Amino acid sequence: MRDRAACGIYTFLALAAVAVPPALDSSGLPTVRSSYGDGFRIFEIFGFSATIALAVVVWRELAKRRGSGLAGALPVIAFAVVAMSLLMLVCEYTQKFSDYECYEEAAKMIEAGRSPYLAHGYIYPPPVADGLALAHQTVMNLAGLKSADARGWHLVFYLWQCAQFFLAILAYLLCVRFARVLGARGFAGIALVAVVFLFNGPLVRTFRLNQPNLWMFDAILFALVFGARYAGTAGSLLGFAATIKLYPLAMLLPIALAKRWRMLAGLVAVVVVVVLVEPWLSMCPRAWERYVTYGHVFPAGNYFRDNGLHSIAERTVWLVGMAFDTPRRTQWLVTTVLWRCAVAAAAIFIGLRIVRREQAFAALPKQEKASDTATMLRFTGQVVDTFAFALMASPIAWEHHYLLAVPMVLWAMVTQRSRRPWLIWLGSALMLLPPSFEIYPFGYHRIAGLVMVLIGTSPRIDLAEYDRNVDAWRVLATRADGGTETVLRR
């Protein structure tokens, strides 16, 4: 009952934190000003309202743990630090990047009854543009604005960034639960997740570029954490996320191998319903048809910070071609052959890992095979591998896509820390820590880190080894808790 009451209070605080800034921004009060100009004022006010909301949440959570000492307070402190760092990203660095501008332009095309794929750079499924168009119409109606008033789109962008903030907080909480599912209990696991969120280049780029990655990231995390208990809901969320970006479809194979049919049914059902129903609701009924047609000419990345196999092949051939004055068509043909060969090699490598993991699971004694631990190791391992392949094989794998590598980092560090720890730690650092830069070949540090983590881990399911790894995390948790209590006594 208390948990429900707390959820109600926290939901109210979140809604209030979002609702107050537009009112204050348009109030004209002389006590409300801005450091960066009138267009940015609403985000600065959100920083104020969200800080108060977070302060209330932290105060309530600390009050619940009043008798548990500093060790009990540390998880709340870690949450507060991560949440405030995320709020800083919204309140100090928000601006409409070209990525978001193409979503907005696509939504305007939808409102005009035209194809969203006439917007420059729009490569997403129709629901992204449709959702923004619907949000714009709703905001205009609620605020009583005229159709030509640009404030409507400004408010939509504000709501988009607010959603990014709360989705990132939800992602942090789900990652804490995921680390616990993997076996990292106590504050040691929480500290690992906090560090991953505080030093995370892909997450910063997601905010900086106004990307919709967090929608699918949260759906994937929910499936990893609660998929066994709420299979239908997890599948439905994955289906919804797959209509925003296609990456969640990579979970189809692990779900099928684990025979989680309810999750699979939920995923497929939502995708089918959205594809069939959305044309009846959209102002551009043929958007899905045009998306499928557009897929044949889906662009491929050619930047040094695009960390996919295609970019490596294309940029390498381009540099060599410049040196030898190779015709552009020849470069294109060589790039295509190299990329397909590299993807085939990656598919074989990941496929062998998946087969070996299935064989290892099948070879377990009947009692161990029926355990929740073996099932968890099998499913999470297959999900990590399929997303690794998706990142390598995607025609475009921007740095913000590597947000999907966070589950791999947690999985490797918790369950396989004793195999080749230096490869796992260094590979994880290369994926998350360095900022993006366009210097060949050093800009490919993320895919290099991905490969290092894959090499540093094994698909073999060894419950005895897993127990040793988890015990090490329990020792870390005990030492951390004991250390904080010692500090408290001093």
N, C-alpha and C positions, 0 to 999 in steps of 0.2 A: 504493500500500500504506500509506504514511504517512497519507494522507487518511482511509482506512478506520479505521486505528488511532485517529486523532484523533476521528473521529465516534463510535467506540465509547467512548472516554474521556469525551467531552462528554455523551454520552447517559447514561452511568453517573453523572456529576456531577449532571445534571438530576434523575434519579430519586432520587439520594441527598438532594438539596436538598429534594425533596418528601416523602420518607419520614421524614427525621429529625424534623421538627417534631411530628407526631402522637405519636411515641414520647416525646420530651422533655416535651410538653405534659401527658401522662398519667402521667409518672414520679413526680411529687410531690417532686422534688428541691428542697431549700431554696435551691439556687443558681439556680433558674429562676423568674423573676417577670415581672410585666407592668405596663406603664405605664397601660393602659386597662382592665384587668380581666381576669378569667379567660377570658371568651369571646373576647377578642382576642389572647390570649397566643400562640396557634398561628401567627398571622400575623407577630408580632414575631420568633418563633423562625425562621420562614421567611426573614425578612429577614437573620438571622444566617447560616443555612445557604446561602442563595442568594448572599450576598455572598462567602462563602468559595469557592463554586463558580465565580463570576464571576472572582474573583481568580486562581484556578488557570488558567482559560481565558485570561485576559489575559496572565498570566505566560508561558504556553506560546507564545501567538501572538507576543509580543514577542521571545521567545527565537529564534523562527524568523527574525525580521527583524533580528537583532542587527547584521548588517553593512550594513543599508540606511539607517542613520541615522534622524534624526527624521522625515524624509519618509516612511519606511517604517513608522514607529511611529504616525503620525497616524491612519490608518484604525482601528487597534486602540484608540487612545485615544478616538476618536469613538464606537466601539461601546460602550466601557466607560461613557462618559458617558450615552449614550442608555439603555443597559440599567439603570444605577443609577437614572436618573430614573423609569423604568418600575417598578422595584422599590419606589421610594419611594411611588408611587401605590398599590401593593398593601399595603404595610406600614404606611402612615400613614393612609390614607383609606378602607379597606375597611369596608363595612357592608352589610347586606342592605337594598337599596332595594326600593321597592314593585314595580318591574319584575321583579326576581328572585323576590320573594315570590309573584307570580302564577305564575311558572314552577313553583315548588315546590308551590304549591297544586294546580296542574294535574297534577303528577306524583303527588301524593297521591290525586287523583281517579282517575288511571290505576290505581294500586295497589288502589283500592277497586272497580275494575271499572266506573267511571263515566266519563262524557264529560269530557275535560279542559276543554271549553268551558263547563262549569259554574263553573269558577274565574273569579273576577272579574278582568277585564282581559286574559285570555289570548287572543291573536289570532294565534298562530303555528301553523305546521303541526305535526302530532302528534309528529314525531321529537324535538322539544325536550323535551316532557314525558315521552315514552317513554324518552329517554336518561337523564334525571334519575332516573326511577323505577328503571331498570336499575342506574344507579350507586349508588342508595341500597340496593338489595337486595344488591349486591356488597359494599359497605362493611359492611353489617350482618353478612353472613356471614363476611367476613374478620376483622372485629373481634370477632366473637362477641357482638354486642349483641342485646338483646331488642327486639322489635318496637316497644315503647312508648318506647324510649330515644331522647331527642331528640339525643343526640350523633351519631347516624347522619346526620341532615340537616346538622348543623354541619360534619361531615367532608366531606360532598358539596359544601357551599358553599366550603370550603377548597380542595378539588380544582378547583372551577370557577374560582376566582380564580388558582390556580397555572397553570391552563391559559391563562387570559387573559394572564398574564405571558409565558409561553413563546410563545404565538401572536403577541404584539406584537413580541417579539424576532425571530421568523421574518419578520414583516411588514417590519421594518426591513431585514433582510438581503435580502429579495426586492425591496424598493424600491431598494436600492443596485444590485442587478443590473438592475432595470428602468431606472434612470438610465443605466447603462452600455449597455444595449440601445439606448436612445434616442440615445446618442452622447456623454453626459457622462462622460468617462473621467478617471481620476486622482482626486486628493483633492477637487477642486472639486465633482464630482458627489456624493461622499460627504458633504461638508460641507453641500450643499443638502439632502440627505435627512435628515441629522442635525438641521438647523434645523427642517425640516418636522415631525419627530417631537418635538422638544423644545418647540415652540410650536404645539400642536395641540389646540384646544378640543374638537373632535369625539372625539379619542382619549381625552382626559381624561373626557369624559362617558360614553364607552363603559365605562371602568373604574368610574366613579362610580355608574352605573346598572346595573352587572353585565350589560351587554348582550352578546348572542352575535354581534355584528357581525364580530369578528375571524376567525371560522371562514370566513365567505363572503369577507371581504377577502383572506385568504391564498389562497383558491382562485382568486379573480380575478387576483391578482398572479402566481400560478404559471402561469396560462393566458397572461398577457401576456409572461412571461419565457421560459417553456419550452414554450409551446403548439406551436411549430413542430417541436420535437425530440421531445416526448413528448405527442403530440396526444391519444391515448387516455386517458392518465393525467390530463391537464389537463381533458378533458371529464368524466371520472368525478368528479373533485373538484368541478367546477362543479355537476354533478348532485346530489352530496351536499349541497353548500352551498345549493342551491335548495330542498332539503327542510327547511332551517332558516329561511331567509328567501327571498323570491321574487326579490329584486334580481338574482341571477346569471342569471335567465332573459332579462335584457336583452341578454345576449351572444349569444342565438340568431341575431339578424339579422347582426351582424358576422361570426359564424362561417360562416353560410350564404353571405354575400357573398364571403368569402374562399375559399369552397369547401373548408373544412377539415372534410371529411366524417367523419373518424375522431373528431375532437373532438366534433362534433355527435352522432355515434352514441354516444359514451361518455356524454355528458350525458343524452341521452334514455333510454338503457338504464338508467342508475342511477336516474333518477327513476321510471321504470316499475317497476323491481325493488323499490324502496323502497315505492311505493304498493301493489304487489300482495303483497309478502311481509310487510311490517310488520304488517298485520292478523292474520296467523297467529301472530305472536310477541308481540303486544301483549295486555295484559290488558283492553284496550278495543277490540275488533275493528272497531267501526264509527266509529273516530275520524276517518278520512279522509272518510267520508261526511258526518259532522257538520261537518268543517272546510269542505267545499265548500258545504254548506247555510249555514253561518255567514258565508261569503264574501259572500252577498247583503246582509248587514247590516254589512259591514265598517265600523268607525268611521272618521270623518274628523276630522282635527285642527282645533282651534279656539283655539290658543294663539298669542301673538305670537312665540314662539320656534320654532313649527312652520313651517319655511321651505319650504313648498310653495305652489303656486298656489291650492289650495283654502283654505288658512288665510288668505291675503291677501284672497281674495274674501269669505269668510265673516265675518272680523273687520271688514272695511271696511263691508260691508252692515249688520252688527250695530251699529257705531258710528253710521252714518247713520240706521239704523232707530230707535235710541234718541233721536236728536235730533228725529225727526219722528213718533215714536210709531207706527211701522209695525208691523202685526200680524206675529207670529212666522212664520206660514205664508208670508206674502208675502216675508219675508226669506229663508226657505228656498228659495223658487222663484227669486228673483233670484240668490241665491248659486249655485244649481245651474246656471243659464243662464250666469252669468259664468265659473264654473269650467270648464264644458265649452267655452266659446268660447276661454278662455285656453289650455286643453290643446290644442285644435285648432290655435290659432295656434303654440304651441310645437312641435306635431307637424309643421306645415308648415315652420317654420323649420329644425328639426333634419333633417327629411326632405330639404329642399333642400340642406343641407350634405352629407348622405350621398350624394345623387345627384351633386352637383358633385365630390365626392371620387372617386366611381366613374368619372365621366367623365374627370377629370384623370388617373387611373391608366390608363384605357383609351387615352388620347391619348399616353402616354409612348412613346418609341421602344422597339422590341422588346427591345433589350439592357438598357435601363434598367428596363423593366417586369419583367424576369426577375431583377433584382438583389434581394438581401435587404433593402437599405435601402428601396426603394420598397414592397416587400411589408410591411415593418414599419410604415412611415408610414401606409399604407392601413389596416392592421388596427388599430393603436393609435388612430388618429384616429377610426375608426368606433366603437370601444369607448368612448372618451371621450365622444363625442356621444350615444350611446345611454344611457349612465349619467346624463348631464346631463338628458336628457329624463325618465328614470325619477325623478330627484329632483324635477324640477319638477312632474310629473304625478301623483305618488303622493298618495293621499288624506291620508297622514301622512308628513311629511318632517322628523323630529326632528333636532335638531342633531347627534346621534351618527351619523345616517345619512350626514352629510357627510364621514365617513371615506372614502366612496367617491369623493370629489372629489380625494383625494391623487394618484391617477394622472393626473388632468387637470392638476393643478398642475405636476407633474414634466414631463408631456408639453409643456405650453405654455411653461414656462420654458426647456426644453432645445431643443426643435425649432422654436419660433416666437418666440424672445426678441426678434428684431429688428423684428417687425411693429409692434405697439403696446405697447412694454414697460411703460409706466406703467399701462395697463389690466390687463395680465397680472399685474403685481406687486401692484397695489392690489386687484384682484379676488381673487387668491389670499390676500392678507392678510385680507380681509373674511370669507372662508370659514373660515379656520383660526385666526386670532389672537384676535379679541374673545371674551370669555366670553359666556354666554347671559344675556339679560335680557328681561323682559316689558314693553317700552315700545314702543307703536305710534308710527310705523312702523319705528323703528330696530331692533327685534328681527328684522327680515327682512334683516339684513346679509349672511347667507350666500347666499341666493338672488340678492341683488343682486350679490355677488361672482361667483357662477356666471355670470350673464348678462354681466358685464363681461369675464370670461375668454373666453366664447364670441364676443363682439363683437371682442375683441382678437386673435383667431386666425382663420385662414382654412382652409377645407377643401382648398385648392389644394395639389397635390403638386409642389413645385419642388425638385428635387434640388440645384441650384446654390445656392439660398437655404439649404437645409438644411445643405449643406457649410460655408457661411459661419457659420451659427449654431454648428455643432459645432466649427469651428476656434476660435471665440471661447472655448468651454469648454476646448479644449486649451491655449489661451494662458493661461487662468486656472489650469489645472492645472500648467502648466510654471512659472508665476510662483510659485504656492503651494509647489511642490516646491523650486524654486530659493531662495525666501525662507527656507524652513525650514532648508535646508542652510547658508545664510549665517549664520543665527542659531546653528546648531550649531557652525560654525567659529569664530564669535566667542566 
